[in-house]
């Protein structure tokens, strides 16, 4: 089938359609695109107009809000800064009034009557609030009792005054009390003795005291007498704020719900007062003391002092609220709107939360621990210094930042006084201090406690006495205000503008949607019309194309026939020209072409004849070339001469190459030798066995022999990296080893720097190489060294030493293979060091496993012993207590007295053994005292127990070598004394033939861990050593010497086999360590390491009590114990002492009993099973009976839970079995509190 091929007619039609129809379609398309684009453009511009309108509206609203807020901020800042400055000036004026008071007081003739009259005439109103109570939900405090209703509001009575007429109700809900300005007025003589004292408060001691000693002053904290002696006539002394610190156990609202959530008792009365957050808390009770000389006839005869009640200073800030409220009788720190005050050093002296005011510890007279950040608290704990000593050298205002956190232990302990110098988690402190450093004022914004606060500060311009030495004067007043309070009106306007904006945007959106719908309809009609008109035009154009194609193709067919005749050979045939149009021109063109073709044929014939002539010329060219080849042959001999010359040159090059091959062979020989040496070393087990000395000797010898050098050594850095020490060196000529030299970094800084920087130090000329020429003075001449090749030793990526290869005599150029060989030697040294570390680690691991096994075994035995001891203590209570009761009722000559005393003494001895079991069980040692081992040793050597021991060993003598400067330790004197006794007893038993036992003490600093029987960690220790020259201890016995019941002593003399186990338990509970050295036949030495403390030893003061002193006066005692015998014993003892007793068998029954009864004292057992223990029982009791007096008793020694219950309010701790005197004393002491 012949495929279709379009003719000219078809092509013309197609061309015509393309030329005419496609432009029509394109035109229609362009028209549609233009209309669509116009619609989209209009729609986009309308959208932009809407968006721009919305943006303009938003910007106007935002701008108006921001400007309003800024204006309010500026106004508020100016207002609060003015309030702060006015308050600071009012405080200063008040203080200057007190200067005038003291000046007047100094002019009075000293007498009690005059002073009492003076105090009565000086008072000032103090604002207090009505009582507040906890609401029923336990979530908040609410006012109770007072009315909060206001009277009728005042309105304008004059039309001209009605514009923005504003009335404020008078302040209500407050109680105004007139309190004395001064709590005390005294006259002090020149020796510091109070001669006249008038007090206006029970807080002040009315007795005349010697105030030259601070213990006789307010809170035992005043040291003003030394300052009084420096005063001249007319001078005035003014003290800092002095008062006992009030702890805060819960920061923020102290509610029942929050207390429960934090797991603390709800006892707001025991925590610091905090306004609305804790309106029933303890108030800070401070004073500021003024003093002036009393002058008579020009001479100072004494001093008058006035103790200002600090509450009058707090009045200036306690009631300020920097908001519309202005003032309040009760502060609300939680709102963020309140004022407070700091002294010139940056210590808080007035605050709505009284527990934030810094104060003193009356028991020591030193400043209480302030609130510290975690970092500073950790440094204090490590220093072991008293807080006032530590803070003397602590940095002030150190990088204060909100990112730092307060120390959790201080927060938990309630020690949260604000000393801005060390309050490093509160950066506003440094801001206030900075604002007032020149005595001025100012403000700044800070994000604090979840609020943006404007905080201001203004110095208090008071310059009397010590305050004149500081630009801040008395200190500075600060006010904090929640900025949301200022922005309230602006925010309200912003919300109104936002509502208008939303309405406007909604209208714009509606109009935009309508415009879009209208344009969509118009576009649809336009598209329909364009389609119809374009289709009609296409039909017309196709009809015209067909007609024109038919006309043209007729003429073309005639021309094709004429051309065919020309092709068949009729070269004279020509086309007939009938017209002058394009077809006529085409016929004329064909005729012209036919003429040209005929002419071309004639020209081709002429060209053939010319080619034949060219062939003749080519033959002549070939002959000419043959003649040229003959001429080249004549020059060939000359070329051979040149080849011979080139051959000679090549022979010379071959000789040079053979020389190079010889050098390469020598290098290959060296490489083979070096590789053989490295392979031998790598295969030698000495490298991997962990014996560094053997490995290094093998390595340096092999390296020296392989390299052919005189010396090869291994040097190692010390721990400080400031020197290298020669560990091993081999000398080739003498075949000997040496070690022990050292090179210091300070003498050779360039070389040491090069070791750290460069892996290889290659110095053919050691005297001139900049890295080694430092050795030219001493090291190089001493060994005749001229060349050095040193390679660093790397272990775990760190330079730990260097391999040194040293050439003597002639200089040596170090080859690359030699450098690589020494580098490999360095790697082998590192390998040997790693092997040694692994071996040491494996050894330490085995030792740790052994110690762990030993500790687990001791713990298991101790747990068993502890359970037995607890039960035995309950049993022994009857054996110890009943004989005492019986002896009280026996006459002095009774036959039963001696047997009963024997039973009593036996019970006490049994109790001592039980105490050993408790020590073994790790429940017997409580580190609560600061003691000195010298005292422990001396007291034991003077004791009856020691005399009894010597009676068993009359040939044994005791020698002492006690360090007079021995540091103190924290420990239990009873257990430490028993440890000394057991060690000396152990040594005495080890010397059956007599001998000397040496007891010594010393201070020792351990800078590297001591791996003995126990591994002694780094630190400062007081060391107790007991050494003998006895039979010694075998290695088998040494590993078991501290096991309970393991003994080789004579039973009945030294006890039960618990002695050394008690030593181990005591030392371990004191966080100490034991080391033992012993050789059979030579002797044994025990060394006990106890961590030192720098706390001083407090002297104990016990008032002696007789049985008569122990008797009660009919007070009611509730006894709580799960063991019936214990209840009976305690009841009998207390009844005998004159108390009324009730006994219950569980904590639950005690709580039930107290729900309907009361007791003057509760004797509470600590461990009661099953049911509540002593801690849980006391928590329940104080829930309904806050402040209930109680003492705690236990068969165990003091535990963590005992200390917790004592923190809740329980007093004495009593260990079972107790005697009548011990129980009676504990009850008497607690009832007196």
Secondary structure, DSSP 8 states (H G I E B T S, - for coil): -------HHHHHHHHHHHHHHHHHHHHHHHHHHHHHHHHHHHHHHHHHHHHHHHHHHHHHHHHHHHHHHHHHHHHHHHHHHHHHHHHHHHHHHHHHHHHHHHHHHHHS---HHHHHHHHHT-EEEEEEE--EEE-TTSS-EEE-S-----------SSGGG-TT--------SEEEEEEESEEEEEEE-TTSBEEEEEESSTTS--S--BTTSGGGSGGG---THHHHTT--TT-EEE---EEB----SSSS---HHHHHHTT----GGGSB--GGG-TTSB---EEEEEEEEEEETTEEEEEEEEEEETHHHHHHHHTEETTTTEE-SS--GGGT-EEEEEETTSBEEE-SSGGGS--EETTTTEE--B--BHHHHHHHHHHT--HHHHHHHS-SS-S--TTS-B-HHHHHHT--B-BTTT-TT-THHHHHHHHTTTS-EEEEEEEETTEEEEEEEEEE---SGGGGGSTTBTEEEEEEEEHHHHTHHHHHHHHHHHHHHHHHHHHHHHHHHHHHHHHHHHHHHHHHHHHHHHHHHHHHHHHHHHHHHHHHHHHHHHHHHHHHHHHTT-TT-------SSHHHHHHHHHHHHHHHHHHHHHHHHHHHHHHHHHHHHHHHHHHHHHHHHHHHHTTHHHHHHHHHHHHHHHHHHHHHHHHHHHHHHHHHHHHHHHHHHHHHHHH-GGGTSS-HHHHHHHHHHHHHHHHT-SEEEEEEE-TTSSEEEEEEEEETTTTEEE---EEETTT-HHHHHHHHH-SEEEESSTTT-TTTGGGGTTHHHHHTEEEEEEEEEEETTEEEEEEEEEEESS-----HHHHHHHHHHHHHHHHHHHHHHHHHHHHHHHHHHHHHHHHHHHHHHHHHHHHHHHHHHHHHHHHHHHHHHHHHTS-TT-THHHHHHHHHHHHHHHHHHHHHHHHHTT-S----EEE-HHHHHHHHHTSHHHHHHHHH-TTEEEEEE--TT--EEEE-HHHHHHHHHHHHHHHHHT-TT-EEEEEEEEEEEESS-EESSSEE-SEEEEEEEEEE-SS---HHHHTTTTSTT---S-TTTS-SS-HHHHHHHHHHHTT-EEEEEEETTTEEEEEEEEEEE-------------HHHH--SS-EEEEE-SSHHHHHHHHHHHHHTT-EEEEESSHHHHHHHHHH---SEEEEES--SSS--HHHHHHHHHHHSTT--EEEEESS---HHHHHHHHHT---EEESS--HHHHHHHHHHHHH-
